[in-house]
Amino acid sequence: MRRGLTIGKIFGIGIRVDWSWLLILLLVIWNLATTFSGFHQDWGWALVWGMAVVAALLFFGSVLVHELAHSLVAKARGIPVRDITLFLFGGVSNIQHEPESPGGEFLMAILGPIASIAIGGILLSIAFIDTGLRVIVTDTAQVLGRLGPLLTLVVWLGSINVTVGLFNLVPGFPLDGGRVLRSILWKVSGNLRRATRWAVGVGQMIAWLMILAGIAMTFGVRIPFFGMGLGSGLWLAFIGWFLNSASVQSYRQVVIHDVLEGVPVSRMMRVDPPTCQADCTVARLIHEHILGTDDQAFPVLEDGQLVGLVTLEDVRRVTRSAWDTATVRGIMTPTGKLVVVTPAEDAGQALEKLTSVDVRQLPVVHDGRLVGLLRRRDIIRWLQLHAERVRG
């Protein structure tokens, strides 16, 4: 089950917030309140905390613009985008599959940082008009101390957007800069998997440098740009650890899709899966189909046609007292809401469908008739049998 909450849609793309985002939102607000009160001791607590809340929300709004830049390019190139999720480390666009070409990868990756740097540049230009470029660069503390609330917000938001844009250009896969690097390596080598492996290697090297730098900062070593201190050091090391884990996971996903490419669903689906009738009671479904088996989903047939799918999750929502009267028709997911695959469909595409709708199985249909059931564990078993290729 996916965590978080959907808060709306922009350009047809769902916007979600993960629960971890609430933690980072509170930390950013607290940090900004401390920063603003330090520069503006004449501000009251209401103004300090109010500005901190506004600045934090606008910052995450700019993160959303960054991710929208990625997503809109993907959609324009025919790549489905499930949603954008704001979480602990900022945001991520849930793009359904890899770009078809190095050029598409490059464009999709580079526009996110460009959007952040453009936002930051515009905001800082507004501040420069008021304060002067030389003054704000050479004596930032003095400038911030004499700015009013609005310009303080503009300077901070502009600076943080430029920082985010430049940080994302670091060539550490799967950061945007790492994807730009992969697109170049892909163009040179002509092989996505090999380019990914090289980009992941660079990403892991950068991740370990961040981890080591973060540890050094906790012991009082001053690192250029990052500074020193326990809190900053632990945060930098944590980001490095996350980047390393994300690099490995991204490469594994590319390899899995590579192994599944060209393999038809018919080679790994379960033929003649257990089925039930639409008018079957829940009690009969439990006693005749569920108990004594490890099956968790049952295609529902009526006159030989697939009319729905019933799962253990559907059964669990029925109270014990209603088992004898409730029917499968009343609790199943009807075919109109089901995602299905065909026997000739590529297994890699089927895996994308499984992931996109977050289910464990997909009915396999040919000419409107059920011919099998593709389960997530069938794909996992196939990958286990080809473990050597997956590890490679």
Residue pairs with C-beta under 8 A, 6 or more apart in sequence:
1 358
2 16
2 358
3 18
3 19
4 16
4 17
4 18
4 19
4 21
4 85
4 87
5 16
5 17
6 14
6 15
6 16
6 83
7 15
7 16
7 17
8 14
8 15
9 15
10 64
10 68
11 68
11 71
11 72
11 75
12 75
13 68
13 71
13 75
13 81
13 83
13 84
14 82
14 83
14 84
15 64
15 83
15 84
15 86
16 83
16 84
16 85
16 86
17 85
17 86
17 87
18 85
18 86
18 87
18 88
20 87
20 88
21 60
21 86
21 87
21 88
23 88
24 87
24 88
24 89
25 56
25 60
28 56
28 59
29 49
29 52
29 53
29 56
30 52
32 51
32 52
32 55
32 56
32 156
33 48
33 49
33 52
35 156
36 43
36 48
36 51
36 52
36 152
37 43
37 45
37 48
39 141
39 144
39 145
39 152
40 48
40 145
40 152
43 51
43 149
47 149
51 149
51 152
51 153
54 153
55 153
55 156
55 157
58 153
58 157
59 157
59 160
59 161
60 86
60 91
62 116
62 119
62 157
62 160
62 161
62 164
63 86
63 90
63 91
63 164
64 84
64 86
64 91
65 115
65 116
65 119
66 90
66 91
66 112
66 113
66 115
66 116
66 164
66 165
66 168
67 84
67 91
67 92
67 93
67 112
68 84
68 115
69 111
69 112
69 114
69 115
70 93
70 95
70 108
70 109
70 111
70 112
70 176
71 81
71 84
71 93
71 95
73 107
73 108
73 111
74 80
74 81
74 93
74 95
74 99
74 108
75 81
77 99
77 100
77 104
77 107
77 108
79 95
79 96
79 97
79 99
80 95
80 96
80 97
80 356
81 93
81 94
81 95
81 96
82 94
82 95
82 96
82 356
83 94
84 91
84 92
84 93
84 94
85 91
85 92
85 94
89 239
89 242
90 164
95 108
96 352
96 355
96 356
97 257
97 352
98 105
98 192
98 254
98 257
99 105
99 108
102 183
102 184
102 186
102 187
103 183
103 187
105 179
105 182
105 183
105 186
106 180
106 183
106 184
108 179
109 176
109 177
109 179
109 180
109 183
110 176
110 180
112 168
112 176
113 164
113 165
113 166
113 168
113 169
113 176
113 177
114 165
115 165
116 161
116 162
116 164
116 165
116 168
117 161
117 162
117 165
117 166
119 157
119 158
119 161
120 157
120 158
120 159
120 160
120 161
120 162
120 163
120 164
120 165
121 158
121 162
122 158
123 154
123 155
123 157
123 158
123 161
124 136
124 154
124 155
124 158
124 159
124 162
126 151
126 154
126 158
127 136
127 147
127 151
127 154
127 155
127 158
128 136
130 151
131 143
131 147
131 151
135 142
135 143
136 143
136 155
143 155
144 152
144 155
147 155
167 175
168 175
168 176
168 177
169 175
169 176
169 177
169 180
170 177
170 178
170 206
171 177
171 178
171 180
171 181
171 199
171 202
171 203
171 206
172 178
172 202
172 203
172 206
172 207
172 243
172 247
173 179
173 181
173 182
173 196
173 199
173 200
173 202
173 203
173 247
173 250
174 203
174 246
174 247
174 250
175 203
175 243
178 199
178 202
178 203
178 247
179 199
181 199
181 202
182 195
182 196
182 198
182 199
183 195
185 194
185 195
185 198
185 199
186 192
186 195
188 195
189 195
189 198
192 254
192 258
193 254
193 255
193 258
196 250
196 251
196 254
197 251
200 247
200 248
200 250
200 251
203 243
203 244
203 247
204 244
204 247
204 248
206 240
206 243
207 240
207 241
207 243
207 244
207 247
208 240
208 244
209 240
210 236
210 237
210 239
210 240
210 243
211 236
211 237
211 240
211 241
211 244
213 223
213 226
213 233
213 236
213 237
213 240
214 232
214 233
214 234
214 235
214 236
214 237
214 238
214 239
214 240
215 233
215 237
216 223
216 233
217 223
217 226
217 227
217 228
217 229
217 230
217 232
217 233
217 236
218 229
218 230
218 233
218 234
218 237
219 233
220 228
221 228
222 228
223 236
226 232
226 236
252 390
255 389
255 390
255 392
256 351
256 383
256 390
257 348
257 351
258 389
259 383
259 386
259 389
259 390
260 346
260 347
260 348
260 351
260 379
260 382
260 383
261 346
261 348
262 346
263 346
263 347
263 348
263 382
264 343
264 344
264 345
264 346
264 347
265 341
265 342
265 343
265 344
265 345
265 346
265 347
265 350
265 364
265 372
265 374
266 343
266 344
266 364
266 372
267 347
267 382
268 347
268 374
268 378
268 379
268 381
268 382
269 343
269 364
269 371
269 372
269 373
269 374
269 378
270 372
270 373
270 374
270 375
270 378
271 371
271 372
272 372
273 295
273 298
273 299
273 370
273 372
273 373
274 289
274 293
274 295
274 298
275 298
275 299
275 300
275 301
275 370
276 285
276 289
276 298
276 299
276 300
276 301
276 310
276 328
277 300
277 301
277 302
277 328
278 300
278 301
278 302
278 307
278 308
278 327
278 328
278 329
278 332
279 327
279 328
279 329
280 327
280 328
281 323
281 324
281 325
281 326
281 327
281 328
282 315
282 318
282 322
282 323
282 324
282 326
282 327
282 328
282 331
283 323
283 324
285 298
285 310
285 315
285 328
286 315
286 323
289 295
289 298
290 312
290 315
296 311
296 312
296 360
296 361
297 309
297 310
297 311
297 312
297 360
297 361
297 373
297 375
298 309
298 310
298 311
299 306
299 308
299 309
299 363
299 370
299 373
300 306
300 307
300 308
300 309
300 310
300 328
300 329
300 332
301 307
301 370
304 369
305 368
305 369
306 335
306 363
306 365
306 368
306 369
306 370
307 329
307 332
307 334
307 335
308 328
308 329
308 332
308 333
308 334
308 335
308 338
309 332
309 333
309 338
309 361
309 363
310 328
310 331
310 332
310 333
311 333
311 360
314 331
314 332
314 333
315 331
317 331
318 326
318 331
338 362
338 363
339 353
339 356
339 357
339 359
339 362
340 362
340 363
340 364
340 365
341 349
341 350
341 353
341 362
341 363
341 364
341 365
341 374
342 364
342 365
342 366
343 364
343 366
343 371
343 372
347 379
347 382
350 362
350 374
350 379
351 379
353 362
354 360
354 361
354 362
354 374
354 376
354 379
359 376
360 375
360 376
360 377
361 373
361 374
361 375
361 376
362 373
362 374
363 370
363 372
363 373
363 374
364 370
364 371
364 372
364 373
364 374
365 371
383 390
